[in-house]
């Protein structure tokens, strides 16, 4: 990956800002540096293993299997499968987007992919356990019962809207970018 001049200047300015902040003990700058290093270490622990698992998914799971369970003819089972899959996704949106791309390449329906992405933000098991311990199991169940049907409905409506507008996704192996007219 080649950095543009502008991005290089921004990166160097950021590094100088952090170095000067630690030299002159500028607390906000030090905190920014500590937050960045904490975030970077977290990403280094989560993203590489997740990408290895996504690579294994690409190799081991057949296209026919994804099409059968998450494709055009999967019905409500496809949405439920997407919700179950998203609840086990670790790493938040950093992992959910590559997984959804992989699902698309394997033939998953567009609305099922939208359901997966949306429910990845609200159904992760560790988050649900934390929420239930703080706000109660009743609250968590009610939130799921209200949120998940809305996620499925909005995913279906978004798919219909995009298809009516002539949205076409190019094959992932091609370099052209898809557009909505």
C-alpha positions in Angstrom: 0.0 0.0 0.0 1.5 3.3 -1.1 0.7 6.4 1.0 -0.1 9.6 -0.7 1.8 12.8 0.1 -1.1 14.1 2.1 -1.5 11.0 4.1 2.2 10.8 4.8 2.2 14.4 6.0 -0.8 13.6 8.3 1.0 10.5 9.7 4.2 12.3 10.3 2.4 15.3 12.0 0.5 12.8 14.2 3.8 11.1 15.2 5.4 14.4 15.9 2.4 15.5 18.0 2.6 12.3 20.1 6.4 12.6 20.6 6.1 16.2 21.6 3.2 15.4 23.9 5.2 12.9 25.8 8.3 15.1 25.9 6.5 18.2 27.3 4.0 16.0 29.3 0.9 17.3 27.5 -1.7 15.1 29.1 -4.3 15.2 26.3 -1.7 14.2 23.7 -0.4 11.5 26.0 -3.9 10.1 26.5 -4.4 10.1 22.7 -1.2 8.1 22.3 -2.2 5.7 25.0 -5.7 5.2 23.5 -4.2 4.7 20.1 -1.7 2.0 21.3 -4.5 0.3 23.3 -6.7 0.2 20.2 -3.9 -1.0 18.0 -3.0 -3.8 20.3 -6.7 -4.9 20.6 -7.0 -4.9 16.8 -3.8 -7.0 16.5 -5.3 -9.5 18.9 -8.6 -9.8 17.1 -8.2 -9.1 13.4 -5.5 -11.7 12.4 -7.2 -14.7 14.0 -10.6 -13.5 12.6 -9.1 -13.2 9.1 -7.6 -16.7 9.4 -11.1 -18.0 10.3 -12.6 -16.1 7.4 -10.0 -17.7 5.1 -10.8 -21.1 6.4 -14.5 -20.4 5.8 -13.7 -19.4 2.2 -11.9 -22.7 1.6 -14.0 -25.1 3.7 -17.6 -24.0 3.2 -19.0 -24.7 -0.2 -21.0 -22.1 -2.1 -23.9 -24.5 -2.3 -24.1 -24.7 1.5 -24.3 -21.0 1.8 -26.8 -20.7 -1.0 -29.0 -23.4 0.6 -29.0 -21.8 4.1 -28.6 -18.1 3.4 -29.5 -17.7 -0.3 -32.5 -16.6 -2.2 -34.6 -19.6 -1.3 -33.6 -19.8 2.4 -36.7 -18.0 3.7 -36.9 -17.1 7.4 -34.3 -19.8 8.1 -31.7 -17.6 6.3 -32.5 -14.6 8.6 -32.4 -16.7 11.7 -29.1 -18.2 10.5 -27.6 -14.8 9.9 -28.7 -13.7 13.4 -27.2 -16.8 15.0 -24.0 -16.3 13.1 -23.7 -12.6 14.0 -24.2 -13.4 17.7 -21.0 -15.4 17.7 -19.0 -12.8 15.7 -16.1 -11.5 17.7 -14.4 -8.2 16.8 -17.5 -6.1 16.0 -17.8 -4.4 12.7 -14.1 -5.0 11.9 -14.9 -8.7 11.4 -18.5 -8.4 10.4 -17.8 -6.6 7.1 -15.2 -9.1 5.8 -17.6 -12.0 6.9 -20.5 -10.4 5.0 -18.3 -10.0 1.9 -17.4 -13.6 2.2 -21.1 -14.5 2.5 -21.9 -12.5 -0.5 -19.2 -14.2 -2.6 -20.7 -17.6 -1.5 -24.2 -16.6 -2.7 -26.0 -15.2 0.4 -29.1 -13.1 -0.3 -28.6 -9.4 0.0 -31.2 -9.0 2.7 -29.7 -11.8 4.7 -26.3 -10.0 4.6 -28.0 -6.8 5.8 -29.6 -8.8 8.6 -26.2 -10.2 9.5 -24.5 -6.8 9.6 -27.3 -5.2 11.6 -27.7 -8.0 14.1 -23.9 -8.2 14.5 -24.2 -4.8 16.3 -27.0 -5.9 18.7 -26.8 -9.7 19.3 -23.2 -10.5 20.2 -23.3 -12.9 23.1 -20.8 -11.2 25.4 -22.6 -7.9 25.0 -26.0 -9.5 25.7 -24.6 -11.1 28.9 -23.1 -7.8 30.1 -26.4 -6.0 29.3 -28.5 -8.7 31.1 -26.2 -8.5 34.2 -26.6 -4.7 34.3 -30.2 -4.1 33.1 -31.8 -7.5 33.7 -32.6 -10.4 31.6 -36.2 -9.1 31.0 -34.8 -5.9 29.4 -32.4 -7.9 27.1 -35.2 -10.3 26.0 -37.6 -7.4 25.3 -34.8 -5.6 23.3 -34.2 -8.7 21.2 -37.9 -9.2 20.6 -38.3 -5.6 19.4 -35.0 -5.2 17.6 -34.7 -8.4 15.6 -38.0 -8.2 13.7 -37.2 -4.6 12.9 -33.7 -5.6 11.7 -35.2 -8.3 9.4 -38.0 -6.0 8.1 -35.6 -3.2 7.4 -33.2 -5.6 5.6 -36.0 -6.9 3.4 -37.2 -3.4 2.6 -33.6 -2.2 1.9 -33.1 -5.1 -0.5 -36.3 -4.4 -2.3 -35.6 -0.7 -2.6 -32.1 -1.4 -4.0 -33.3 -4.0 -6.5 -36.2 -1.7 -7.6 -33.6 1.1 -8.2 -31.6 -1.2 -10.4 -28.8 -1.9 -8.0 -26.4 -4.5 -9.2 -23.4 -5.8 -7.4 -20.6 -6.8 -9.7 -19.0 -10.1 -9.1 -16.4 -9.8 -6.3 -13.5 -10.9 -8.5 -14.1 -8.0 -10.9 -12.6 -4.5 -10.1 -15.6 -2.4 -11.2 -17.6 -0.6 -8.4 -21.3 -1.1 -8.1 -23.6 1.9 -8.4 -27.2 2.8 -7.7 -28.9 4.8 -10.4 
